[in-house]
């Protein structure tokens, strides 16, 4: 390969080069994902908290709390572990579009089956 071709190839590669996360960054990301997951699991124990008066959280509340955590974890995993943060913006847009579409489909399904109302939990009430 000639020197001119090698230089052109190196310039092309350098143009698209980027800094990948360090090992320390991956550890920080893993800890952040662990904290978010712990918060998600913690919603199971809301009825045991002093301010809850022994009542479980409503379905609407759980959805409003858990969905943002799910979206954040999805964005972190796609951004760092799939390197979408460092790739071409079109890949990020495709994933964001997929997330928005999936969320819309889930909310339509929840609405169709009246999942967002707590009526389906009436059989659990004592009484």
Backbone torsions as a table, in degrees:
resi	resn	phi	psi	omega
1	UNK	NA	138.3	-178.1
2	UNK	-76.0	163.6	-179.5
3	UNK	-64.6	-37.9	179.9
4	UNK	-65.5	-41.4	178.7
5	UNK	-66.5	-42.7	178.9
6	UNK	-62.6	-41.6	179.6
7	UNK	-65.7	-42.9	178.6
8	UNK	-63.4	-40.4	178.7
9	UNK	-66.3	-43.3	178.1
10	UNK	-62.2	-41.3	178.9
11	UNK	-63.7	-40.7	179.4
12	UNK	-64.5	-42.5	179.3
13	UNK	-66.9	-43.6	179.8
14	UNK	-63.9	-32.5	179.6
15	UNK	-62.9	-34.4	-178.1
16	UNK	-100.8	2.9	-179.2
17	UNK	-75.5	150.8	177.0
18	UNK	-149.7	164.9	179.3
19	UNK	-81.7	124.9	174.5
20	UNK	-84.9	155.3	178.2
21	UNK	-60.9	147.3	177.1
22	UNK	-81.3	171.4	177.1
23	UNK	-61.1	-38.9	178.5
24	UNK	-62.2	-39.5	178.6
25	UNK	-63.8	-41.0	177.2
26	UNK	-62.9	-37.3	177.6
27	UNK	-65.5	-43.6	178.4
28	UNK	-62.0	-41.5	179.0
29	UNK	-64.7	-41.7	178.6
30	UNK	-63.1	-40.9	177.8
31	UNK	-64.9	-41.7	177.6
32	UNK	-62.3	-43.8	177.3
33	UNK	-63.3	-36.3	177.0
34	UNK	-64.6	-40.2	178.6
35	UNK	-65.5	-44.0	178.8
36	UNK	-63.5	-41.3	178.4
37	UNK	-64.2	-40.9	177.3
38	UNK	-61.9	-38.9	177.0
39	UNK	-65.5	-39.0	177.3
40	UNK	-63.3	-45.6	179.3
41	UNK	-66.1	-33.8	179.9
42	UNK	-62.5	-23.2	178.3
43	UNK	-64.5	-22.1	177.7
44	UNK	-64.6	-27.2	-174.8
45	UNK	-100.6	14.2	-177.5
46	UNK	-59.4	-34.5	-177.4
47	UNK	-67.9	-16.3	178.7
48	UNK	-88.0	-7.7	-179.9
49	UNK	-73.5	148.7	-176.6
50	UNK	-59.9	-37.4	-176.0
51	UNK	-81.2	-2.5	-175.7
52	UNK	-90.1	-8.1	-179.6
53	UNK	57.2	28.5	177.3
54	UNK	76.8	9.0	-180.0
55	UNK	-97.5	143.5	174.8
56	UNK	-74.6	154.0	177.8
57	UNK	-67.1	147.0	178.8
58	UNK	-70.6	159.5	179.2
59	UNK	-60.8	-40.7	179.7
60	UNK	-61.8	-43.4	178.4
61	UNK	-62.6	-45.0	179.7
62	UNK	-61.7	-41.2	179.7
63	UNK	-65.4	-42.6	-178.7
64	UNK	-68.1	-24.7	178.5
65	UNK	-90.1	-42.9	-174.5
66	UNK	-76.7	-33.8	-178.6
67	UNK	-62.1	-46.1	177.1
68	UNK	-61.7	-35.6	177.3
69	UNK	-66.5	-39.7	177.8
70	UNK	-63.2	-43.5	-179.6
71	UNK	-65.4	-41.4	178.8
72	UNK	-62.5	-44.7	179.1
73	UNK	-64.2	-40.8	177.6
74	UNK	-60.0	-45.8	-178.5
75	UNK	-65.7	-40.3	-180.0
76	UNK	-66.0	-46.8	-178.9
77	UNK	-64.3	-45.7	179.4
78	UNK	-66.3	-39.3	-176.5
79	UNK	-69.2	-41.5	-174.4
80	UNK	-102.5	-51.6	-175.4
81	UNK	-74.9	-28.1	176.1
82	UNK	-98.6	2.7	176.6
83	UNK	60.0	24.4	178.6
84	UNK	-68.5	-24.4	178.0
85	UNK	-63.9	-28.3	-174.7
86	UNK	-103.1	-8.4	-177.0
87	UNK	-90.4	-175.0	177.8
88	UNK	-59.3	143.6	-176.7
89	UNK	-63.1	-24.3	-179.1
90	UNK	-63.6	-34.8	178.5
91	UNK	-66.3	-40.9	177.8
92	UNK	-63.6	-41.9	-179.6
93	UNK	-64.2	-38.3	178.1
94	UNK	-62.3	-44.4	179.9
95	UNK	-67.9	-40.5	178.8
96	UNK	-65.0	-41.4	177.3
97	UNK	-60.3	-42.9	178.1
98	UNK	-61.3	-40.7	178.8
99	UNK	-65.5	-46.0	179.3
100	UNK	-63.0	-43.2	179.0
101	UNK	-63.2	-45.0	179.4
102	UNK	-63.1	-41.4	179.0
103	UNK	-63.5	-43.3	178.3
104	UNK	-62.1	-42.6	179.3
105	UNK	-63.4	-42.6	178.7
106	UNK	-62.9	-44.4	-179.9
107	UNK	-66.7	-34.9	175.2
108	UNK	-64.8	-43.2	178.7
109	UNK	-64.5	-43.6	178.6
110	UNK	-60.1	-41.0	179.6
111	UNK	-67.3	-40.1	-178.6
112	UNK	-63.7	-36.2	-178.7
113	UNK	-99.8	11.8	-179.6
114	UNK	52.1	37.8	-178.9
115	UNK	-69.8	-27.7	-177.1
116	UNK	-76.7	-10.0	174.6
117	UNK	-91.7	156.3	-179.0
118	UNK	-91.2	9.6	-177.0
119	UNK	-60.9	-34.0	-176.6
120	UNK	-71.3	-9.8	178.9
121	UNK	-94.1	1.3	-176.2
122	UNK	-59.1	-32.0	-179.0
123	UNK	-67.6	-16.0	178.9
124	UNK	-84.3	-16.7	-176.8
125	UNK	-71.1	139.2	178.0
126	UNK	-83.0	139.5	174.7
127	UNK	152.2	NA	NA
